[in-house]
Amino acid sequence: MEQLAAMRSFTITLATPVGALSVRRGTAAEALAKGRELATESTDRVIITDPDGRSFELADFAADRSEDSTG
């Protein structure tokens, strides 16, 4: 069951000079919030990967979510 949840979650990755640090969240909104939190705490790159395996820069992910909510 845990494996299935991981497959349908969003992965937020902080790409640092010493390696990638990743956390998972269950929804796009949670992923966006965590991505923004990480971005305010670091100058490193934040990438969000959706359940379908598509990766987005934080700003692109945020823009994509706001387009979804206005459509």
Backbone as CSV, one residue per row, in Angstrom:
resi,resn,N_x,N_y,N_z,CA_x,CA_y,CA_z,C_x,C_y,C_z
1,MET,0.822,-1.199,0.000,0.000,0.000,0.000,0.865,1.262,0.000
2,GLU,1.931,1.281,0.790,2.824,2.440,0.850,3.469,2.691,-0.508
3,GLN,3.811,1.627,-1.220,4.423,1.765,-2.533,3.448,2.433,-3.508
4,LEU,2.184,2.076,-3.451,1.176,2.689,-4.309,1.052,4.174,-4.000
5,ALA,1.056,4.552,-2.743,0.970,5.963,-2.358,2.171,6.734,-2.883
6,ALA,3.344,6.150,-2.809,4.549,6.813,-3.305,4.463,7.026,-4.810
7,MET,3.847,6.096,-5.512,3.729,6.215,-6.957,2.795,7.353,-7.355
8,ARG,1.815,7.677,-6.548,0.841,8.719,-6.870,1.136,10.034,-6.149
9,SER,2.326,10.183,-5.617,2.651,11.400,-4.895,3.519,12.330,-5.737
10,PHE,3.679,13.520,-5.248,4.533,14.522,-5.860,5.864,14.510,-5.123
11,THR,6.960,14.600,-5.853,8.281,14.630,-5.245,8.851,16.031,-5.396
12,ILE,9.262,16.608,-4.270,9.874,17.917,-4.263,11.356,17.703,-4.008
13,THR,12.185,18.159,-4.937,13.621,17.927,-4.841,14.353,19.248,-4.763
14,LEU,15.211,19.337,-3.773,16.105,20.480,-3.621,17.447,20.044,-4.183
15,ALA,17.823,20.605,-5.319,19.074,20.226,-5.980,20.207,21.076,-5.419
16,THR,21.013,20.489,-4.549,22.099,21.205,-3.885,23.436,20.821,-4.503
17,PRO,24.482,21.592,-4.244,25.806,21.249,-4.770,26.330,19.903,-4.252
18,VAL,25.859,19.449,-3.110,26.336,18.180,-2.548,25.421,17.007,-2.846
19,GLY,24.329,17.261,-3.570,23.399,16.189,-3.922,21.959,16.617,-3.749
20,ALA,21.078,15.761,-4.196,19.648,16.056,-4.153,19.026,15.597,-2.837
21,LEU,18.138,16.419,-2.323,17.339,16.086,-1.140,15.891,16.113,-1.590
22,SER,15.154,15.028,-1.310,13.769,14.936,-1.784,12.799,14.613,-0.661
23,VAL,11.591,15.165,-0.800,10.472,14.839,0.088,9.253,14.599,-0.796
24,ARG,8.265,13.920,-0.269,7.049,13.617,-1.036,5.836,14.256,-0.353
25,ARG,4.896,14.647,-1.196,3.622,15.163,-0.717,2.514,14.552,-1.564
26,GLY,1.326,14.442,-1.006,0.232,13.743,-1.654,-0.561,14.540,-2.667
27,THR,-0.533,15.869,-2.571,-1.315,16.694,-3.485,-0.448,17.774,-4.103
28,ALA,-0.932,18.344,-5.197,-0.219,19.435,-5.859,-0.094,20.642,-4.927
29,ALA,-1.150,20.941,-4.194,-1.121,22.088,-3.286,-0.074,21.895,-2.187
30,GLU,-0.011,20.696,-1.633,0.989,20.403,-0.601,2.396,20.473,-1.179
31,ALA,2.558,19.979,-2.401,3.869,20.013,-3.051,4.301,21.453,-3.305
32,LEU,3.386,22.264,-3.761,3.692,23.664,-4.027,4.066,24.399,-2.744
33,ALA,3.319,24.155,-1.682,3.625,24.793,-0.397,5.006,24.388,0.101
34,LYS,5.323,23.107,0.023,6.635,22.640,0.478,7.740,23.186,-0.423
35,GLY,7.489,23.223,-1.717,8.477,23.779,-2.639,8.767,25.235,-2.333
36,ARG,7.723,26.004,-2.066,7.913,27.419,-1.716,8.661,27.563,-0.399
37,GLU,8.343,26.710,0.552,9.042,26.727,1.845,10.533,26.461,1.638
38,LEU,10.856,25.445,0.871,12.257,25.130,0.619,12.959,26.265,-0.124
39,ALA,12.271,26.887,-1.051,12.853,27.978,-1.829,13.188,29.179,-0.953
40,THR,12.379,29.433,0.075,12.658,30.575,0.954,13.814,30.289,1.902
41,GLU,14.089,28.994,2.134,15.149,28.615,3.059,16.486,28.373,2.368
42,SER,16.514,28.392,1.039,17.719,28.014,0.321,17.794,28.721,-1.021
43,THR,18.996,28.835,-1.541,19.164,29.384,-2.887,19.285,28.270,-3.919
44,ASP,19.196,27.024,-3.469,19.314,25.899,-4.383,18.040,25.738,-5.209
45,ARG,18.153,24.993,-6.283,17.069,24.770,-7.232,16.010,23.825,-6.668
46,VAL,14.746,24.188,-6.817,13.635,23.347,-6.372,12.909,22.812,-7.610
47,ILE,12.792,21.486,-7.671,12.119,20.811,-8.777,10.964,19.995,-8.196
48,ILE,9.809,20.056,-8.842,8.660,19.251,-8.422,8.341,18.268,-9.541
49,THR,8.271,17.003,-9.178,7.932,15.947,-10.133,6.545,15.431,-9.801
50,ASP,5.670,15.444,-10.809,4.294,15.017,-10.572,4.173,13.498,-10.636
51,PRO,3.016,12.957,-10.298,2.839,11.497,-10.293,3.065,10.834,-11.656
52,ASP,2.972,11.612,-12.734,3.188,11.064,-14.072,4.654,11.108,-14.488
53,GLY,5.515,11.625,-13.588,6.945,11.664,-13.872,7.428,12.924,-14.563
54,ARG,6.551,13.900,-14.748,6.960,15.170,-15.372,7.570,16.075,-14.310
55,SER,8.727,16.666,-14.628,9.430,17.541,-13.683,9.285,18.993,-14.094
56,PHE,9.121,19.841,-13.078,8.927,21.268,-13.291,9.824,22.060,-12.349
57,GLU,10.358,23.175,-12.830,10.957,24.164,-11.940,9.810,24.681,-11.073
58,LEU,10.126,25.149,-9.879,9.089,25.605,-8.947,8.167,26.648,-9.583
59,ALA,8.713,27.666,-10.234,7.891,28.725,-10.826,6.978,28.170,-11.917
60,ASP,7.488,27.233,-12.710,6.674,26.633,-13.769,5.545,25.789,-13.175
61,PHE,5.842,25.067,-12.105,4.824,24.255,-11.448,3.735,25.160,-10.882
62,ALA,4.136,26.264,-10.251,3.173,27.208,-9.679,2.305,27.799,-10.781
63,ALA,2.910,28.173,-11.900,2.161,28.748,-13.017,1.178,27.738,-13.591
64,ASP,1.626,26.499,-13.711,0.763,25.441,-14.235,-0.440,25.227,-13.325
65,ARG,-0.234,25.263,-12.009,-1.335,25.078,-11.053,-2.296,26.245,-11.140
66,SER,-1.790,27.468,-11.310,-2.710,28.618,-11.341,-3.511,28.610,-12.641
67,GLU,-2.944,28.114,-13.744,-3.706,27.969,-14.980,-4.828,26.949,-14.801
68,ASP,-4.532,25.853,-14.058,-5.551,24.832,-13.802,-6.732,25.405,-13.031
69,SER,-6.452,26.325,-12.092,-7.523,26.831,-11.237,-8.335,27.936,-11.911
70,THR,-7.774,28.546,-12.983,-8.525,29.616,-13.650,-9.305,29.121,-14.855
71,GLY,-8.961,27.897,-15.333,-9.555,27.375,-16.551,-10.955,26.989,-16.389
